[in-house]
């Protein structure tokens, strides 16, 4: 994307929010907006922080939102639905940001573009299939507490990432192709990840990230794939949460979602600032700590 195109895109987005905000104020009145800002304004900071972590690690915003919402007293259903809706905005912004970043680095993009397409399509379709199966047939069979599942899986994911970072094995040249064994491994793992994501709003991003790390793909390319697949997955989760569950706390989404868009863009810069080895260690410690403390 050229500099001129980026400027035009920013102007278009800013104009959209300005016009939308003006209409919103006209319809609801400034006093109503002010009262909502006082009551829910702190979720703006939560949205931007969660999206930065999500898009810097590929883990998904639920790793921040679920513990926070549970602490703030939301029910499990409300926490899940609201987390998924916010992630729809944050992970989509992160997907666009990572794609623009990789495409601007011509050498890297040319080397990994076929891998990116194949990995995202394979993992995305598998994950979406898991979401559909879970929401239509398995949801009523899952009786374990969402927080229990979240805690156990976070600890497991964190330990695997921490172990892989501390004991990376022999250094090899980063892979750039998908071979048949990786496809057969990715499909069932991402299917399970889709099922888990539909229940606790995280899962597929962590599973995919661990798989790609262990298979020695470049860290930033792996994060890009995980962010893209996480975005696809939560977007496919959202209609069920809005139509069937109807437990989305829209006041929280109204403040956290715009912040998540900004955080989704900033997450890439945070990852690039930390560097490959530090981001793996940060990701492992954050996920592990979240699982232990919840």
HELIX and SHEET records of a PDB file:
HELIX    1   1 UNK A    3  UNK A   28  1                                  26    
HELIX    2   2 UNK A   30  UNK A   40  1                                  11    
HELIX    3   3 UNK A   42  UNK A   57  1                                  16    
HELIX    4   4 UNK A   62  UNK A   71  1                                  10    
HELIX    5   5 UNK A   76  UNK A  104  1                                  29    
HELIX    6   6 UNK A  106  UNK A  133  1                                  28    
HELIX    7   7 UNK A  134  UNK A  138  3                                   5    
HELIX    8   8 UNK A  139  UNK A  141  5                                   3    
HELIX    9   9 UNK A  146  UNK A  166  1                                  21    
HELIX   10  10 UNK A  180  UNK A  200  1                                  21    
HELIX   11  11 UNK A  204  UNK A  214  1                                  11    
HELIX   12  12 UNK A  219  UNK A  240  1                                  22    
HELIX   13  13 UNK A  241  UNK A  245  3                                   5    
HELIX   14  14 UNK A  250  UNK A  274  1                                  25    
HELIX   15  15 UNK A  276  UNK A  293  1                                  18    
END                                                                             
